[in-house]
Amino acid sequence: MRIEYHRTLIADRVRNRALFEALKHVVSKGETVVADIGAGTGLIGLMAARLGAREVYLYEMAEVAGVAGEVIKKNRARNCHLMPCNSLDMVDPPRVDVVISETLGNYAFEENMIQTLADARARHLKRGGTIIPARVRQFVAPVVSDRFDNELHAWSHVGDDLGIALDLSFAENMSLNNIYVRSIRPADLLDSGDSAIAWDDVDFVGSQANSANRKGEAAWRLASDAKVHGLAVWWEAELVPGVMLSTAPGAPQTHWEQLYFPLMSPVACKRGETLKATLNSRSSEAEGTHLSWKVSRVDQRGKVLERQALDLDKGYLP
């Protein structure tokens, strides 16, 4: 186990403050029972305990569970109970008033949050209880800056630098069928980010079941000519009403960053044309996360002028 990853989590003041504020809204001193699912080193569970929770159950199955156990002892948090297992595998779990699970990734659902919270609502949460986060929305916007595109097309220039003819296009295509964690600025985006569209919306509180297979679409009618090099994707979590946590470009910086979805080649859109994007993901604990994305350029009469389809599975070495 590498503790460094967990240091980046506890060093994220924006994240910590948002989670603390969310718990303050729902923890009643001496009454509330909390389950922290994916507890890591135990920080969130200790927050709940310090806010006066009657009991806190911390679920953690990774090696870091041992660290959480020592942290609980050091803080003499006798009302914190470490459950060294996956919450999905817990038989007859104790019912709680609040379930909190900060298992968000740079791609929102890469840590199996949808299945985890569906199970938590059904088996861990008391009727009328609170789930944190209550909702997660994913956004997408066209990237008009070429700085990420230039980086990924390095394969094309190796021969030029050496003065020899080389064709590394097969490897370059694999590079482009990948997604990249990058620090994306509003200035990198179409209309400085005002063009962002929510392509996915997951309500963890509502009665409707949420599928771990997500699909969404977005479309932008161009007010002026623009060359689009890729897509930027980020998320916004409503922890409780009035308390938000966001990875948007321009939002307060967290340990998370944005995702860059490349294109095989830039799409030169003319004024009046429409750029359309479709994003798909499927996630499970057994198979991990699979992502694919499509982009098309459509003229004013609805004719498709150009289409590109990329798939994360094509970016892995066999």
ABEGO torsion letter per residue (X at the ends): XBAAAAAAAAABAAAAAAAAAAAAAABBBGABBBBBBGAEAGAAAAAAAAAGBABBBBBBABAAAAAAAAAAAAAGBAABBBBBBBAAABBGBBBBABBBBBABBABAAAAGAAAAAAAAAAAABBBGBBBOBABBBBBBBBBABAAAAAAAAAAAAAAAAAGBBBBAAAAAAAAABBBBBBBBBAAABBGGGAABBBABBBBAABABBBBABBBBBBBBBBABBBBBAEBBBBBBBBABBGBBBBABBGBBBBABBBBBBBBABBBBBBBGBBBBBBBBBBBBAAAEBBBBBBBBBBBAAGBBABBBBBBAAAABBX
